Amino acid sequence: MKRRYFLYLSYNGTNYHGWQIQPNGNSVQADLEKALKILFQEKISIIGAGRTDTGVHARLMIAHFETDKNFVISKLIYNLNNVLGVFISIKGLREVTPDFHARFAALSRTYQYVITPQKDPFHSDTAHRYTPKVDLKKMNEAAKLMLGEMDFSCFSKSKTQTFTNNCNLQKAEWTEKEGLFIFEVKANRFLRNMVRAIVGTLLEVNEEKRTIESIIELIESKNRSNAGVSVPAKGLFLVNIEYPDEGFI
């Protein structure tokens, strides 16, 4: 009988065409499935908690797979890290119930977007360089207007196949840490390109291209063309995913 496992990992998405397997590009999912096939000597399909886009990173991604083979968890983690390249790191592995789904069982996801105000070779692929003076208070006042459950169509990539564009934002806050400006946003679900569009819109508030109060009208419009441009993918990180306790064994 097959058992299901949650795989905990992090990755630098710079050299990947996103999480999902692509016909003409390397992906995180493809590299993981190749590594699992080498170690288990059979095809193993893996399903992620989300589908990060090209160039997006993950400090924590969770995915599940199934196998009927016995193995020692610590040994599998060690061997996976040896087989995988330097841009993916396996952090942990845990058995879950057969119906516990990495994507659909998630209660919330948290992303961070990182901005550097100066040229920095150590953040060239992991932060967006943004030179205007940053007013955290102003952007946080605008971000507060996005909290709660509402239709976020104005921040969604067009022509996406979703049953609803309603999301419940539980946190949306800018902070400064070690010379970097970090926007952290938590919600029960996210639409495609949503975080990058939100950040681009808040930066327009920072530059006084739109008012704080205009955020309410923007969301009510449900029109993507009314929001700010999407910031580059390289500054975006998936940092946490929460699940109910009862799914873990």
N, C-alpha and C positions, 0 to 999 in steps of 0.2 A: 504494500500500500504506500502511495506517495505521501510524503509529508511536506508541508509548506514552511518556508523560512523567509524572514526579513533580513535583507542585506543592507548594512549601513556603510555608506561610502562618501568620499569627497572627491572633487575633481576640478581641475583647471580647464575651462571650456575653450580656451583660446584656439586650439588646433582641432576643435571638433565642430561638426555641422549639427550641433545640438545633441540632445539626449537620444532621440528616436532614430532607429535604423533608417538610413537613406539609401536610395538606389545608386547614387553617384557621389557619395561623400562618407567620410569616416564619422562614426558616432560613438558616444559613450556606451549605449546599449549594445551595439555590435561588438565592441571590444570586450565587454563583460561576458557576452554569450560565447565568444571565441575562447576566452579563458576558462569558462566553466566546461565547455566541450572538451578541452584538452585534459582537464583534471578528472572529469567524470566519464570520459570516453563515450559520450552520447550527447545528443542535442538537448540543451537546456534553454527554455524560453524564460526571459526575465521581464517583469512589468514594473515600471517606475511609478513613483508617487506623482510625477508630473513630467511635462515635456519641455525642458528648458531649450531655448532657441540657440542658434549659432553664436558662439562666443560668450554665452552666459556660464557662470561658474556655480559650484555648489560646495558650501562648507559641510552641508549635510543633505544627502539624497538618500531615500529609502526605496528599495525595490524588493519584489518577492519572486521566488522561484520554487519549483517543486522537484523532488527526486525521491526515489524509493531506495537509494543507496545509503548505506551507513557510512558515517565519517566522523572524525574528531573535529569539532568546530575550530579550535585554536590552530590545528594543522591546516585546515582548509583556508583560513584567513591568511596564514603565512604563505601558503603556496600560491594563492591568488595574487598577493602582492608581489611575489617573485615573477609570476607570468605576465602580469599587467605592466604597461609602461609607466613612466614617471609621473604622468598627469592624472592618474587615478589611484586613490588610496582606499583600501578596505579597512573600515574601522571596527566592524562588529557583525555578528550573525546571531539570529535568535529564532527559535521555532515558534510558529504561531498556529492558530486553529485553521482548518482547511478552507474556511470561507472568509478569512481575514485578508482584505485586499489593500495593497499598498496605496492605491489611488483612491478608491471609493470609501475606505474606512477612515481616512484622514479627517480629523476634526478641524484642523487649521494648518496653514502654511505661513511662514514668515520669510520675507525677503529683505535684503539690505541693498541700497544703491550707494556707491562710494564715489566721492568727488575729491579730486586733489586740486588745490588752487595754484600749484606751480608745477613746472616740468620736473618729473621724478622718474628716473630710469627703473626704479624698483616697483613702480606702479603703472608702467606704460601699458600693460595688458590687463590690469585689474582695477583701474579707476579712470573716470572721465575727467580730463583736465578742463577746468572751468575757472576763468580768470576774473570775472566781475566780483566785486565785493559781496560777500554773503551776509544776508540779514536772516539769521535763524528764527528770530521772533516772528518776523513777518510771514515767513513760509510756514511756521508751525500754526499760526493763526488760521491760515488758509487750509492747511491739512486737517485741522479739527472739524472743518465743515464737511469733510468727506467721511467722517466716522458714522457708523450705523449701517443698517441694511437699506440699500437703494439700488436703482438701476444704473449701472456704470457703463452703459453703451458708449458714452462719449469718450471713454478711454480704451475701447476695445478695437482690435484690428477688425476691419470690415470683412464680411463674407465668412464668418466663422460659424461652425455648426454647433451651437449650444442650445439647450432647452430653455435657458433663461440667462439674462445678463445681470440678474440681481446678485449682489455679493454683500456680505456683512463685514465691513472693516472694523476691526477691534483695536487697532493701533496704527498711527501714522505720525511719525515724529522724526525731526531732524536733531542731530547732536553733533558735537565736534569732538574728535578724539585724535590726539597725536598729529595735529595738523591736517587731518582729513575731515570732510563733512560727510556724515552718514545719515541716510534716510532709511528708517526701519518701518516696514508696513506688514501688518498681520491681518489675515482674513480667513473666512471659512473656505473661500475659493477665489481664484483669480481668472480673469479673462486674458486672452492672448494679447501680449504687448501692453497690458494694463499698467504695470508698475513703471515701465519706461515712459509711458505717456503721462502718467501722474507726475513723475519727476520733471519732465519737460515743461509741464503746465506750472508747477510750483516755481521753477526757475524763471518763468515769465512774470510771476508775481514778484519774485525777488528783484527783477529788473524793471519793475513798474510798467510792464507792457500790458498787464491786466490787474484789476483790483482784487483784494481779498474777497470782497462780497460777491464778485462776479462768478466765483466758484459754484454758488448755488444755482445761478441761472445756467451755467455751463452743464451741470449734471442734469438739470431738468430738460435741457435741449436734446439729450440723448444722441447728439451729433458729433462724431469723431472729428470732423473738420473744424469744429469750434475749439478743440483743445490744443495744447501745445505740441510741438514736434517731439517725437520719441528720441530720448537720449541714447547714446551708443550702448550696445549690449555688454561691452567689456566691464562696465562698472557694476553689473547686477550679479548678486549672489543669492541663491536659495540657502537659508541658514538654519531653518528648523521646520519640523513637521510633527504635529501632535496627534496621538491616537488614544482611543479608550483602552483602559487597562485589560478589559476582559478578553481581548483577542490574543494575548500573549500566553504561552505555555511555560 
